[in-house]
């Protein structure tokens, strides 16, 4: 393996002519069409319009787009570019080419896993249902024992796919090492994100420790209110979707009002979701529709899909606002930006800032009063519940990052084991996680770190908005004006650059601790 960044002489393969290797500009144009086709296929499968994934067919149609010679051409252009935006653009194109080569090798195996998940069935109390429907139902089952039963059944079915998941990781890892020139997976991801993952994890560990006492008080209160006296002392993770929905309060947070309340909430800060060109809403409920809300930016700012699956409860509102942050970011980028800075990023930490800051509106007591007619005490109580759920998720992801750092540090030796997953997540949250969920719970590219950086950054941004706009930032049009200026930059800045603009050190978790433990 050659040293990173070293120049090399490249021999054109016999089956390839120089004319088939694209200039960076032409590669970017063709890449745009390729990613559009893949995004639209992924959207159709995710929302339940298709029952079979055909990503491998798309990869075959674009077989000439990705090659080792194309990768080397992009690498050499990057090395020859002067520092600045052009070099950054070429870097992102090169990294995307690396990813495309990996996908080219593994597309059929990825399709097979996706189709196995779509075809998996769970039988619960005599009813057979798709695995994804079973996972969605956990949020709405009122009986504690029923959730335990269904949770165990769907977890067993999901764990049955672990061999295929692990084989994909084992196939992808050596390819990523070879193509990037960086053997260590942690170092490789640090280079791409431009941060130290271990320093981030250490800072998050200190933040978790500083907010533990407050979290435990909230946990005792809300386990009792949300799960009832029949709960286990350490409930299993199958009950988290039900808690996130605030299901005992579903008569207040009905799914019928979710879209309008969220649209009105955004309009209060000067962001008109429905008149923002390019955003396409998919709010329908389908049996094979994935329960997790998402945004698919097929061609920003022209085509951006916002996808949710409402089930009733506060989580519908939080998920809608969260995904609206992504959608408004991508649909609000300057269309004159190069495609790379409208669609490609080093990671997802930047766009998650905007999702988190809009979701944070649901933690404002006056938001609950304004939109649901609650008395002050109830509004304060329900807002406190959202702080508890936010703290639970933060602690879960901080523990997940620690596990993933250990997982990838030992991957070359042990081939990928669950060691530490159950213990770390259970200790951090007071919720029991099954060890065999470790692969289904693992997003690629240390996405957990991107979520966590966004937690830090959105708290910094909220602190900044409180200081600059006021305590009622969440209903002031000035907030939307400031956010639109950030959206226009597309994916160009990094999360850490945003921190410095706001006047914060990127690892300053003080504002986050204040949000998670406001009385500490």
C-alpha positions as CSV (number, residue, x, y, z in Angstrom):
1,X,0.0,0.0,0.0
2,X,1.5,3.3,-1.0
3,X,1.9,6.2,1.4
4,X,-1.0,8.6,1.6
5,X,-0.7,11.5,-0.8
6,X,2.3,10.0,-2.7
7,X,2.4,10.6,-6.4
8,X,2.3,7.5,-8.5
9,X,2.6,6.4,-12.2
10,X,-0.7,5.0,-13.5
11,X,-1.0,2.5,-16.3
12,X,-4.3,2.6,-18.2
13,X,-6.0,-0.8,-18.0
14,X,-6.3,-2.5,-21.5
15,X,-10.1,-2.3,-21.3
16,X,-10.0,1.4,-20.7
17,X,-9.0,4.3,-23.0
18,X,-7.9,7.7,-21.8
19,X,-11.1,9.1,-23.3
20,X,-13.2,7.1,-20.9
21,X,-11.5,8.7,-17.9
22,X,-13.4,11.9,-17.0
23,X,-12.0,15.3,-16.1
24,X,-13.0,16.3,-12.6
25,X,-15.7,18.7,-14.0
26,X,-17.2,15.9,-16.2
27,X,-17.0,13.4,-13.4
28,X,-19.0,15.8,-11.2
29,X,-21.7,16.1,-13.9
30,X,-22.1,12.4,-14.4
31,X,-21.9,11.8,-10.6
32,X,-24.9,14.1,-10.2
33,X,-27.0,11.8,-12.5
34,X,-25.7,8.6,-10.7
35,X,-26.5,9.9,-7.2
36,X,-29.9,11.1,-8.4
37,X,-30.8,7.7,-9.7
38,X,-29.5,5.9,-6.6
39,X,-31.3,8.3,-4.3
40,X,-34.6,7.9,-6.1
41,X,-34.3,4.1,-6.0
42,X,-33.5,4.2,-2.3
43,X,-36.4,6.5,-1.7
44,X,-38.9,4.2,-3.5
45,X,-37.8,1.3,-1.4
46,X,-37.7,3.2,1.9
47,X,-41.2,4.6,1.5
48,X,-42.7,1.3,0.5
49,X,-43.4,2.0,-3.2
50,X,-41.1,-0.8,-4.2
51,X,-40.7,-4.2,-2.5
52,X,-37.4,-5.0,-4.1
53,X,-34.2,-2.9,-4.2
54,X,-32.5,-2.7,-7.6
55,X,-29.5,-0.6,-6.7
56,X,-27.1,-3.1,-8.3
57,X,-28.8,-2.4,-11.7
58,X,-28.1,1.3,-11.3
59,X,-24.5,0.6,-10.4
60,X,-24.1,-1.5,-13.5
61,X,-25.5,1.2,-15.7
62,X,-22.8,3.6,-14.5
63,X,-20.1,1.0,-14.6
64,X,-17.7,3.4,-16.3
65,X,-18.0,6.1,-13.7
66,X,-15.8,4.6,-11.0
67,X,-12.4,3.0,-11.6
68,X,-9.1,3.1,-9.9
69,X,-7.7,5.1,-12.8
70,X,-10.5,7.6,-12.4
71,X,-9.7,7.8,-8.6
72,X,-6.0,8.4,-9.3
73,X,-6.9,11.1,-11.8
74,X,-8.9,12.9,-9.2
75,X,-6.2,12.4,-6.6
76,X,-3.6,13.9,-8.8
77,X,-5.8,16.9,-9.7
78,X,-6.4,17.4,-6.0
79,X,-2.7,17.4,-5.2
80,X,-2.0,19.9,-8.0
81,X,-4.8,22.3,-6.9
82,X,-3.9,25.3,-4.8
83,X,-5.3,25.3,-1.2
84,X,-8.9,26.5,-0.8
85,X,-12.3,25.7,-2.2
86,X,-11.1,24.0,-5.4
87,X,-8.9,21.6,-3.5
88,X,-11.7,20.9,-1.1
89,X,-14.1,20.2,-4.0
90,X,-11.6,17.8,-5.5
91,X,-11.1,16.1,-2.2
92,X,-14.8,15.5,-1.8
93,X,-15.1,14.2,-5.4
94,X,-12.1,11.8,-4.7
95,X,-13.7,10.5,-1.5
96,X,-17.0,10.0,-3.4
97,X,-15.2,8.1,-6.1
98,X,-13.7,5.9,-3.4
99,X,-17.1,5.2,-2.0
100,X,-18.4,4.5,-5.5
101,X,-15.8,1.9,-6.1
102,X,-16.7,0.1,-2.9
103,X,-20.4,0.2,-3.8
104,X,-19.5,-1.2,-7.3
105,X,-18.0,-4.2,-5.6
106,X,-20.7,-4.7,-3.0
107,X,-23.9,-3.5,-4.6
108,X,-25.4,-7.0,-5.1
109,X,-24.6,-8.0,-1.5
110,X,-26.1,-4.7,-0.3
111,X,-29.3,-5.3,-2.4
112,X,-29.5,-8.9,-1.0
113,X,-29.4,-7.6,2.6
114,X,-31.9,-4.8,1.9
115,X,-34.2,-7.3,0.2
116,X,-33.8,-9.8,3.1
117,X,-34.8,-7.1,5.5
118,X,-37.8,-6.2,3.3
119,X,-38.8,-9.9,3.1
120,X,-38.4,-10.6,6.8
121,X,-41.6,-11.4,8.7
122,X,-42.5,-11.4,12.3
123,X,-45.5,-13.4,13.7
124,X,-47.0,-11.7,16.8
125,X,-50.1,-13.0,18.5
126,X,-51.1,-14.9,15.4
127,X,-50.5,-12.0,13.0
128,X,-47.7,-12.0,10.5
129,X,-46.3,-8.7,9.5
130,X,-43.1,-7.2,7.8
131,X,-40.2,-6.6,10.1
132,X,-40.4,-2.9,9.5
133,X,-44.1,-2.9,10.5
134,X,-43.3,-4.8,13.7
135,X,-40.6,-2.2,14.5
136,X,-43.1,0.7,13.9
137,X,-45.8,-1.0,16.0
138,X,-43.5,-0.9,19.1
139,X,-44.2,2.8,19.3
140,X,-48.0,2.4,19.6
141,X,-48.5,-0.9,21.6
142,X,-50.1,0.2,24.9
143,X,-49.3,-3.0,26.9
144,X,-45.8,-3.2,28.5
145,X,-45.8,-7.1,28.3
146,X,-46.9,-6.9,24.7
147,X,-44.1,-4.6,23.8
148,X,-41.6,-6.9,25.5
149,X,-43.0,-9.8,23.5
150,X,-43.1,-8.1,20.1
151,X,-39.7,-6.4,20.8
152,X,-38.1,-9.8,21.5
153,X,-39.6,-11.3,18.4
154,X,-38.5,-8.6,16.0
155,X,-35.1,-8.5,17.6
156,X,-34.7,-12.2,17.0
157,X,-35.6,-11.8,13.3
158,X,-33.3,-8.8,12.9
159,X,-30.4,-10.6,14.6
160,X,-30.9,-13.4,12.1
161,X,-29.5,-11.1,9.4
162,X,-26.3,-10.4,11.4
163,X,-24.1,-12.8,9.4
164,X,-25.0,-10.9,6.2
165,X,-24.4,-7.5,7.9
166,X,-21.0,-8.6,9.2
167,X,-19.9,-10.1,5.8
168,X,-20.6,-6.7,4.2
169,X,-18.4,-5.0,6.8
170,X,-15.7,-7.5,6.3
171,X,-15.8,-7.0,2.5
172,X,-16.0,-3.2,2.7
173,X,-13.2,-2.6,5.2
174,X,-10.2,-3.8,3.2
175,X,-11.5,-2.0,0.1
176,X,-11.8,1.3,2.1
177,X,-8.3,0.8,3.5
178,X,-6.8,0.1,0.1
179,X,-8.5,2.9,-1.8
180,X,-7.9,5.6,0.8
181,X,-4.3,4.5,1.7
182,X,-5.2,4.6,5.4
183,X,-5.3,1.2,7.0
184,X,-6.7,2.1,10.4
185,X,-10.5,2.7,10.2
186,X,-10.5,5.2,13.1
187,X,-7.7,7.2,11.6
188,X,-9.4,7.1,8.2
189,X,-12.6,8.5,9.5
190,X,-10.8,11.1,11.5
191,X,-9.0,12.3,8.4
192,X,-12.2,12.6,6.5
193,X,-14.1,14.4,9.3
194,X,-11.0,16.6,10.1
195,X,-11.4,15.9,13.9
196,X,-10.1,13.6,16.6
197,X,-12.8,11.0,17.4
198,X,-11.2,10.1,20.7
199,X,-11.0,13.7,21.8
200,X,-14.6,14.2,20.9
201,X,-15.6,11.0,22.8
202,X,-13.6,12.2,25.9
203,X,-15.4,15.6,25.8
204,X,-18.8,13.9,25.5
205,X,-17.9,11.6,28.4
206,X,-17.3,14.6,30.6
207,X,-20.6,16.2,29.5
208,X,-22.4,12.9,30.2
209,X,-20.8,12.8,33.7
210,X,-21.7,16.4,34.4
211,X,-25.4,15.7,33.6
212,X,-25.8,12.3,35.1
213,X,-27.4,13.4,38.4
214,X,-30.0,15.4,36.5
215,X,-30.6,12.6,34.1
216,X,-31.2,10.1,36.8
217,X,-33.8,12.3,38.4
218,X,-35.6,12.7,35.2
219,X,-35.3,9.0,34.4
220,X,-37.0,8.0,37.7
221,X,-39.8,10.4,37.1
222,X,-40.5,9.6,33.5
223,X,-40.0,5.9,33.6
224,X,-42.8,5.9,36.1
225,X,-45.1,8.2,34.1
226,X,-44.5,6.6,30.7
227,X,-44.0,3.0,31.5
228,X,-46.1,2.5,34.6
229,X,-45.5,0.6,37.8
230,X,-45.4,-2.8,36.0
231,X,-42.1,-1.9,34.3
232,X,-38.8,-3.7,35.0
233,X,-36.2,-1.8,37.0
234,X,-34.1,-1.7,33.8
235,X,-36.6,-1.8,30.9
236,X,-35.5,-3.2,27.6
237,X,-34.8,-1.0,24.7
238,X,-38.0,-2.1,23.0
239,X,-39.9,0.5,25.1
240,X,-37.9,3.5,23.9
241,X,-40.0,4.1,20.8
242,X,-43.1,4.1,23.0
243,X,-41.4,6.6,25.4
244,X,-40.2,8.8,22.6
245,X,-43.7,9.1,21.4
246,X,-44.9,10.2,24.8
247,X,-47.6,7.7,24.2
248,X,-49.6,8.4,27.4
249,X,-50.0,11.9,26.1
250,X,-51.1,11.0,22.6
251,X,-54.5,12.6,23.0
252,X,-52.7,15.9,23.2
253,X,-50.1,15.3,20.4
254,X,-52.4,13.7,17.8
255,X,-51.0,12.7,14.4
256,X,-53.8,14.5,12.6
257,X,-52.4,17.9,13.8
258,X,-48.7,17.2,13.4
259,X,-48.2,18.5,9.9
260,X,-50.1,21.8,10.4
261,X,-48.6,22.5,13.8
262,X,-45.1,22.0,12.5
263,X,-45.7,24.1,9.4
264,X,-47.1,26.9,11.7
265,X,-44.1,26.5,14.0
266,X,-41.7,27.0,11.1
267,X,-43.7,29.9,9.7
268,X,-43.3,31.7,13.1
269,X,-39.6,31.8,12.6
270,X,-39.9,32.9,9.0
271,X,-39.4,29.5,7.3
272,X,-42.3,28.6,4.9
273,X,-41.9,24.9,4.3
274,X,-44.7,24.6,1.7
275,X,-43.5,27.5,-0.5
276,X,-39.9,26.4,-0.4
277,X,-39.3,25.1,-3.9
278,X,-37.9,21.6,-4.2
279,X,-39.2,20.1,-1.0
280,X,-41.5,17.1,-1.6
281,X,-43.4,15.8,1.3
282,X,-44.2,12.0,1.8
283,X,-46.4,11.7,4.9
284,X,-48.3,8.6,3.9
285,X,-48.4,5.4,6.0
286,X,-47.5,2.2,4.1
287,X,-46.8,-1.3,5.4
288,X,-43.2,-1.5,4.1
289,X,-42.4,2.2,4.8
290,X,-39.4,2.4,7.2
291,X,-40.5,3.8,10.6
292,X,-37.5,6.2,10.8
293,X,-38.2,9.6,9.3
294,X,-35.6,10.9,6.9
295,X,-34.7,13.4,4.1
296,X,-33.4,12.2,0.8
297,X,-31.7,15.1,-1.1
298,X,-31.8,13.6,-4.6
299,X,-30.8,16.8,-6.3
300,X,-30.6,19.9,-4.0
301,X,-32.0,22.4,-4.1
302,X,-34.3,21.1,-6.9
303,X,-35.5,17.8,-5.5
304,X,-35.5,17.2,-1.7
305,X,-37.8,14.5,-0.2
306,X,-39.0,14.9,3.4
307,X,-40.3,11.5,4.5
308,X,-42.1,10.7,7.8
309,X,-44.4,8.0,9.1
310,X,-46.8,9.5,11.6
311,X,-48.1,7.3,14.4
312,X,-49.4,9.8,16.9
313,X,-47.6,11.3,19.8
314,X,-45.0,14.0,20.3
315,X,-42.3,12.2,18.4
316,X,-44.3,12.9,15.1
317,X,-43.8,16.6,15.7
318,X,-40.1,16.2,16.7
319,X,-39.4,14.0,13.7
320,X,-41.1,16.4,11.3
321,X,-39.2,19.4,12.6
322,X,-35.9,17.5,12.7
323,X,-36.3,16.4,9.1
324,X,-37.6,19.8,8.1
325,X,-34.2,21.2,9.2
326,X,-32.5,18.9,6.7
327,X,-35.0,19.7,4.0
328,X,-34.8,23.4,4.4
329,X,-31.0,23.3,4.5
330,X,-30.7,21.3,1.2
331,X,-33.6,23.2,-0.5
332,X,-32.2,26.5,0.7
333,X,-28.7,26.2,-0.7
334,X,-27.5,28.6,-3.3
335,X,-28.3,26.9,-6.7
336,X,-25.2,28.6,-8.2
337,X,-22.9,26.6,-5.9
338,X,-21.0,23.7,-7.6
339,X,-22.9,20.4,-7.3
340,X,-20.2,19.2,-4.8
341,X,-21.1,22.0,-2.3
342,X,-24.9,21.4,-2.8
343,X,-24.8,17.7,-2.3
344,X,-21.5,16.3,-1.0
345,X,-20.0,16.8,2.4
346,X,-17.2,15.3,4.5
347,X,-19.8,14.0,6.9
348,X,-23.3,14.7,8.2
349,X,-22.5,16.9,11.2
350,X,-23.3,20.1,9.5
351,X,-26.8,19.4,8.3
352,X,-27.7,17.7,11.6
353,X,-27.1,21.1,13.3
354,X,-30.2,22.5,11.5
355,X,-32.3,19.5,12.3
356,X,-31.4,19.7,16.0
357,X,-32.1,23.4,16.4
358,X,-35.6,23.1,14.9
359,X,-36.4,20.0,16.9
360,X,-35.2,21.9,20.0
361,X,-38.3,24.1,19.7
362,X,-40.3,21.3,21.2
363,X,-38.3,21.7,24.4
364,X,-39.8,25.2,24.9
365,X,-42.7,25.1,27.4
366,X,-44.4,28.1,25.7
367,X,-44.5,26.1,22.4
368,X,-46.6,23.5,24.2
369,X,-48.9,26.2,25.5
370,X,-49.2,28.1,22.2
371,X,-50.1,25.1,20.1
372,X,-51.8,22.7,22.4
373,X,-53.6,25.0,24.9
374,X,-51.9,23.5,27.9
375,X,-51.9,25.1,31.3
376,X,-48.4,26.4,32.4
377,X,-47.8,23.4,34.8
378,X,-48.6,20.9,32.1
379,X,-46.6,22.7,29.5
380,X,-43.5,22.8,31.8
381,X,-44.0,19.1,32.6
382,X,-44.3,18.0,29.0
383,X,-41.3,20.1,28.0
384,X,-39.3,18.4,30.8
385,X,-40.2,15.1,29.2
386,X,-38.6,16.2,26.0
387,X,-35.4,17.1,27.9
388,X,-35.4,13.6,29.5
389,X,-35.8,12.0,26.0
390,X,-33.1,14.2,24.6
391,X,-30.7,13.3,27.4
392,X,-31.5,9.6,27.0
393,X,-30.7,9.7,23.3
394,X,-27.5,11.8,23.9
395,X,-26.2,9.4,26.4
396,X,-27.1,6.4,24.2
397,X,-25.1,7.9,21.3
398,X,-22.2,8.9,23.4
399,X,-22.0,5.3,24.6
400,X,-22.4,4.0,21.1
401,X,-19.5,6.1,19.9
402,X,-17.3,4.6,22.6
403,X,-18.4,1.1,21.6
404,X,-17.7,1.9,17.9
405,X,-14.3,3.2,18.6
406,X,-13.4,0.0,20.4
407,X,-15.2,-2.1,17.7
408,X,-13.2,-0.7,14.8
409,X,-9.9,-0.5,16.8
410,X,-10.0,-4.3,17.3
411,X,-11.8,-5.2,14.0
412,X,-8.6,-6.4,12.3
413,X,-8.0,-8.8,15.2
414,X,-11.4,-10.2,16.1
415,X,-13.4,-9.6,12.9
416,X,-16.1,-7.5,14.6
417,X,-17.7,-8.6,17.9
418,X,-20.4,-7.2,20.1
419,X,-18.1,-6.9,23.1
420,X,-19.1,-3.8,25.2
421,X,-22.2,-2.9,23.3
422,X,-24.8,-4.1,25.7
423,X,-22.8,-3.0,28.8
424,X,-22.0,0.5,27.6
425,X,-25.4,1.5,26.4
426,X,-27.3,-0.1,29.3
427,X,-25.0,1.6,31.9
428,X,-25.3,5.0,30.1
429,X,-29.1,5.0,29.8
430,X,-30.6,2.7,32.3
431,X,-32.3,0.9,29.4
432,X,-31.2,-2.7,28.5
433,X,-29.9,-3.1,25.0
434,X,-29.4,-6.6,23.5
435,X,-25.9,-7.4,22.5
436,X,-27.0,-8.9,19.1
437,X,-28.4,-5.5,18.1
438,X,-24.9,-4.1,17.6
439,X,-24.8,-4.4,13.8
440,X,-28.3,-3.3,13.1
441,X,-27.5,-0.2,15.3
442,X,-24.3,0.7,13.4
443,X,-24.5,3.4,10.8
444,X,-21.6,3.7,8.5
445,X,-18.8,6.3,8.7
446,X,-19.1,6.9,12.5
447,X,-22.4,8.7,11.9
448,X,-22.8,8.5,15.7
449,X,-20.0,11.1,16.0
450,X,-21.8,13.4,13.5
451,X,-25.0,13.3,15.6
452,X,-23.0,14.1,18.7
453,X,-21.2,17.0,17.1
454,X,-24.5,18.3,16.1
455,X,-25.8,18.0,19.7
456,X,-22.9,20.2,20.8
457,X,-23.2,22.6,17.9
458,X,-27.0,23.1,18.1
459,X,-26.7,23.9,21.8
460,X,-24.1,26.5,21.0
461,X,-26.3,27.8,18.2
462,X,-29.3,28.0,20.6
463,X,-27.2,29.9,23.1
464,X,-26.1,32.3,20.4
465,X,-29.7,32.8,19.3
466,X,-30.8,33.5,22.8
467,X,-28.1,36.1,23.2
468,X,-28.7,37.7,19.8
469,X,-32.4,37.3,19.2
470,X,-33.9,36.7,22.6
471,X,-35.3,33.9,24.8
472,X,-38.2,33.6,22.4
473,X,-35.9,32.9,19.4
474,X,-38.1,30.0,18.5
475,X,-40.9,32.3,17.3
476,X,-39.0,35.2,15.9
477,X,-38.6,35.7,12.1
478,X,-35.0,36.9,12.8
479,X,-34.1,33.3,13.6
480,X,-35.2,32.2,10.1
481,X,-33.2,35.0,8.5
482,X,-30.1,33.8,10.3
483,X,-30.7,30.2,9.4
484,X,-31.4,31.0,5.7
485,X,-27.9,32.6,5.5
486,X,-26.4,29.4,6.8
487,X,-28.5,27.3,4.5
488,X,-27.3,29.2,1.4
489,X,-23.8,27.9,2.0
490,X,-24.9,24.3,1.3
491,X,-22.5,21.7,2.5
492,X,-19.4,23.8,2.1
493,X,-18.5,24.7,5.7
494,X,-17.7,22.2,8.4
495,X,-19.5,21.9,11.7
496,X,-16.3,23.1,13.4
497,X,-16.2,26.2,11.3
498,X,-19.7,27.0,12.4
499,X,-18.7,26.7,16.0
500,X,-15.9,29.2,15.6
501,X,-18.2,31.7,13.8
502,X,-20.5,31.5,16.8
503,X,-17.6,32.2,19.1
504,X,-17.2,28.7,20.6
505,X,-14.5,26.1,20.8
506,X,-15.8,23.1,18.8
507,X,-15.6,20.9,21.9
508,X,-17.2,23.3,24.3
509,X,-20.0,21.3,25.8
510,X,-21.1,23.9,28.4
511,X,-24.3,24.9,26.5
512,X,-25.2,21.3,26.0
513,X,-24.8,20.4,29.6
514,X,-26.9,23.5,30.5
515,X,-29.7,22.1,28.2
516,X,-29.5,18.6,29.5
517,X,-29.2,19.6,33.2
518,X,-30.8,23.1,33.3
519,X,-31.0,23.1,37.2
520,X,-27.4,22.0,37.7
